[in-house]
């Protein structure tokens, strides 16, 4: 089945392969299709790859009220329950990284390894609140998700990737995802995730953790990843040169190599 129900919300997911379970969590305004460069390598490496769309995103149902990080993490626990999976490797990028952090803190028995890519531990800052308000206003405007995608694209991926064949194909695919997205739902997510703060709790994470940053990421710069890695007891840090915010896409080969080395260690 491609759907599960949690808190009366119908959420979408898709699975590939068999073996050790690994869950891939995408960023705000995107969908699980953002992980397409990782799926085939992970399946070949013997993983059962589980890729959900967060509530209000992609093929998941629309929402009519704000949802916070804890709510989105609860959805992942419900998905694991639905699939009868006791624990899994959790990989999160940007918003997905915040959800992964919350999972490791609130439901540690459900996480065996943790990957935090281009993410950060807190949204409880004036700067993030202003950014989230800007996102919400854009999402609510006419064709808001498309406007936000077009405006964020130069920040999200490197210039070299933008100009490549893969970059042009990705732009077309993601532009269509944005065009089919519900701006009101995404605005509720932007509002709901403000105020989360795990920055003083990272030392409580007791799972092998890989922290990935992109050298050219202006949304979550490497200094944030380095600081998180220093606080998590079993963490290692990898910086991908010339990668922007969505490093799993614009630097997929290097990202996949780092992920494979961590998962097989």
C-alpha positions as CSV (number, residue, x, y, z in Angstrom):
1,X,0.0,0.0,0.0
2,X,1.1,3.5,-0.7
3,X,-0.7,5.3,2.2
4,X,-1.0,5.1,6.0
5,X,-3.2,7.1,8.3
6,X,-2.0,9.0,11.4
7,X,-4.0,11.5,13.3
8,X,-6.7,11.3,10.6
9,X,-4.1,12.4,8.0
10,X,-3.6,10.2,4.9
11,X,0.2,10.2,4.2
12,X,1.9,8.8,1.2
13,X,5.1,6.7,1.1
14,X,6.8,4.4,-1.4
15,X,9.2,1.5,-0.8
16,X,12.1,0.0,-2.8
17,X,14.2,-3.1,-2.3
18,X,14.6,-5.5,0.7
19,X,16.9,-5.7,3.6
20,X,17.8,-3.3,6.4
21,X,15.3,-0.5,6.5
22,X,16.3,3.1,5.8
23,X,13.9,6.1,5.8
24,X,14.7,9.2,3.7
25,X,13.1,12.5,4.9
26,X,12.9,15.4,2.5
27,X,13.0,19.2,3.0
28,X,10.1,21.7,3.1
29,X,8.2,22.3,-0.1
30,X,9.6,19.2,-1.8
31,X,8.7,15.6,-1.8
32,X,10.2,12.1,-1.5
33,X,11.2,12.4,-5.2
34,X,14.1,14.6,-4.0
35,X,15.8,11.3,-3.0
36,X,15.8,9.7,-6.4
37,X,19.7,9.8,-6.7
38,X,20.0,7.7,-3.6
39,X,17.4,5.0,-4.2
40,X,19.2,2.8,-6.7
41,X,22.5,2.8,-4.8
42,X,20.8,2.0,-1.5
43,X,18.8,-0.8,-3.0
44,X,21.9,-2.3,-4.6
45,X,23.6,-2.1,-1.2
46,X,20.9,-4.3,0.3
47,X,18.6,-1.8,1.9
48,X,14.8,-1.6,2.1
49,X,14.4,2.1,1.2
50,X,11.3,3.9,2.5
51,X,10.5,7.3,1.2
52,X,7.6,9.2,2.6
53,X,6.1,12.6,1.7
54,X,5.6,14.7,4.8
55,X,2.1,15.8,5.7
56,X,0.9,18.5,3.4
57,X,3.6,17.7,0.8
58,X,3.6,15.7,-2.4
59,X,1.1,13.0,-2.6
60,X,0.1,13.2,1.1
61,X,-3.2,14.8,2.0
62,X,-3.6,18.5,2.5
63,X,-3.6,19.9,6.0
64,X,-5.8,22.6,7.6
65,X,-3.7,23.6,10.7
66,X,0.0,24.1,11.5
67,X,2.1,21.0,12.3
68,X,5.3,21.1,14.2
69,X,8.5,19.0,14.2
70,X,7.1,16.7,16.9
71,X,4.0,16.1,14.8
72,X,6.0,15.3,11.7
73,X,8.3,13.0,13.7
74,X,5.2,11.3,15.1
75,X,4.1,10.6,11.5
76,X,7.4,8.7,10.9
77,X,6.9,6.6,14.0
78,X,3.4,5.8,12.8
79,X,4.8,4.8,9.4
80,X,7.3,2.4,11.1
81,X,4.4,1.0,13.1
82,X,2.4,0.6,9.9
83,X,5.3,-1.3,8.3
84,X,6.0,-3.3,11.5
85,X,9.6,-2.0,11.6
86,X,11.1,-1.8,15.0
87,X,14.0,0.5,14.1
88,X,15.6,2.0,11.0
89,X,18.3,4.2,9.8
90,X,16.9,7.7,9.5
91,X,18.3,10.1,6.9
92,X,17.0,13.7,6.9
93,X,17.9,16.7,4.8
94,X,17.1,20.3,6.0
95,X,13.5,20.0,7.5
96,X,14.0,16.2,7.3
97,X,17.1,16.6,9.5
98,X,15.1,18.4,12.2
99,X,12.5,15.6,12.1
100,X,15.4,13.0,12.3
101,X,16.8,14.8,15.4
102,X,13.5,14.8,17.1
103,X,13.1,11.1,16.3
104,X,16.5,10.3,17.8
105,X,15.6,12.2,21.0
106,X,11.9,11.3,21.4
107,X,11.9,7.8,20.1
108,X,15.5,6.5,20.3
109,X,14.6,2.8,20.1
110,X,13.2,3.4,16.6
111,X,16.5,4.8,15.3
112,X,19.6,2.7,14.7
113,X,21.7,5.2,12.7
114,X,21.2,8.8,12.0
115,X,22.2,11.0,9.0
116,X,21.7,14.8,9.2
117,X,22.3,16.5,5.9
118,X,22.4,20.3,5.4
119,X,20.3,20.7,8.5
120,X,20.3,22.6,11.8
121,X,19.1,21.9,15.3
122,X,16.8,24.9,16.0
123,X,14.1,27.1,14.4
124,X,13.7,29.1,17.6
125,X,15.4,32.3,16.3
126,X,14.1,35.6,15.1
127,X,15.9,35.1,11.7
128,X,14.2,31.7,11.1
129,X,10.8,33.1,12.2
130,X,11.2,35.9,9.7
131,X,12.2,33.4,7.0
132,X,9.3,31.1,7.8
133,X,6.9,34.0,7.7
134,X,8.3,34.9,4.2
135,X,7.8,31.3,3.1
136,X,4.3,31.2,4.4
137,X,3.3,34.4,2.7
138,X,4.8,33.2,-0.6
139,X,3.1,29.8,-0.3
140,X,-0.3,31.4,0.2
141,X,0.0,33.7,-2.8
142,X,-1.2,32.9,-6.2
143,X,0.9,30.0,-7.6
144,X,2.9,30.4,-4.4
145,X,4.7,27.0,-4.3
146,X,6.0,27.7,-7.9
147,X,7.2,31.2,-6.9
148,X,9.0,29.8,-3.9
149,X,10.6,27.0,-5.9
150,X,11.8,29.4,-8.6
151,X,13.2,31.8,-6.0
152,X,14.9,29.1,-3.9
153,X,16.4,27.1,-6.8
154,X,19.6,29.1,-7.1
155,X,20.2,28.8,-3.3
156,X,19.3,25.1,-3.2
157,X,21.7,23.7,-5.8
158,X,25.1,24.7,-7.2
159,X,25.5,26.7,-10.3
160,X,27.3,23.8,-12.0
161,X,24.4,21.5,-11.3
162,X,21.8,24.0,-12.5
163,X,23.6,24.1,-15.9
164,X,23.9,20.4,-16.3
165,X,21.6,18.0,-18.1
166,X,20.7,16.4,-14.7
167,X,20.0,19.9,-13.3
168,X,17.7,20.9,-16.1
169,X,15.8,17.6,-15.8
170,X,15.5,18.0,-12.0
171,X,14.3,21.6,-12.4
172,X,11.5,20.5,-14.7
173,X,10.5,17.6,-12.4
174,X,10.5,19.7,-9.2
175,X,8.8,22.6,-10.9
176,X,5.9,20.3,-11.7
177,X,5.9,19.1,-8.1
178,X,5.6,22.7,-7.0
179,X,2.9,23.4,-9.5
180,X,0.8,20.6,-8.1
181,X,1.4,21.5,-4.4
182,X,-1.1,23.0,-2.1
183,X,0.3,26.4,-0.9
184,X,-2.0,26.6,2.0
185,X,-0.7,23.3,3.4
186,X,2.9,24.3,2.9
187,X,2.2,27.6,4.7
188,X,0.9,25.7,7.7
189,X,4.1,23.7,7.8
190,X,6.2,26.8,7.6
191,X,4.3,28.3,10.5
192,X,4.3,25.1,12.5
193,X,8.0,24.3,12.5
194,X,9.0,27.6,14.0
195,X,10.1,27.5,17.7
196,X,11.7,24.0,17.7
197,X,15.0,23.9,19.6
198,X,17.2,20.8,20.1
199,X,20.4,22.8,20.2
200,X,21.0,22.0,23.9
201,X,19.9,18.4,23.7
202,X,22.1,17.0,20.9
203,X,24.5,15.4,23.5
204,X,21.6,13.1,24.4
205,X,21.7,11.5,21.0
206,X,23.4,8.1,21.4
207,X,23.3,6.8,17.9
208,X,26.1,6.6,15.3
209,X,25.5,9.8,13.3
210,X,26.8,11.2,10.1
211,X,26.5,15.0,9.6
212,X,26.8,16.2,6.0
213,X,27.3,19.8,5.0
214,X,27.8,21.6,1.7
215,X,30.7,24.1,1.4
216,X,28.5,26.5,-0.5
217,X,25.3,26.1,1.5
218,X,24.0,29.5,2.5
219,X,21.0,28.2,4.3
220,X,22.8,25.7,6.6
221,X,26.5,26.5,6.4
222,X,29.2,24.0,7.3
223,X,29.8,25.7,10.7
224,X,26.3,24.6,11.8
225,X,27.0,21.0,10.8
226,X,30.4,21.1,12.5
227,X,28.8,22.4,15.7
228,X,26.2,19.6,15.7
229,X,28.8,17.0,15.0
230,X,30.9,18.2,18.0
231,X,27.9,17.8,20.3
232,X,26.7,14.4,19.2
233,X,28.8,11.7,20.9
234,X,29.1,9.2,18.0
235,X,29.1,11.7,15.2
236,X,31.4,12.2,12.2
237,X,31.3,15.2,9.9
238,X,31.7,15.4,6.2
239,X,31.8,18.6,4.1
240,X,31.1,18.2,0.4
241,X,33.0,20.8,-1.7
242,X,31.0,23.0,-4.1
243,X,27.7,21.6,-2.8
244,X,24.8,23.9,-2.0
245,X,21.8,23.2,0.3
246,X,20.4,20.1,-1.4
247,X,23.7,18.3,-1.6
248,X,22.2,14.9,-2.1
249,X,21.1,16.1,-5.6
250,X,23.7,18.6,-6.8
251,X,26.6,16.4,-5.6
252,X,24.9,13.0,-5.6
253,X,28.0,10.9,-6.3
254,X,30.0,12.3,-3.4
255,X,27.0,12.3,-1.2
256,X,26.3,8.6,-2.0
257,X,30.0,7.7,-1.3
258,X,29.9,9.4,2.1
259,X,26.5,7.7,2.9
260,X,27.8,4.3,1.8
261,X,31.0,4.6,3.9
262,X,29.0,5.5,7.0
263,X,26.3,2.8,6.6
264,X,28.9,0.0,6.1
265,X,31.3,1.2,8.8
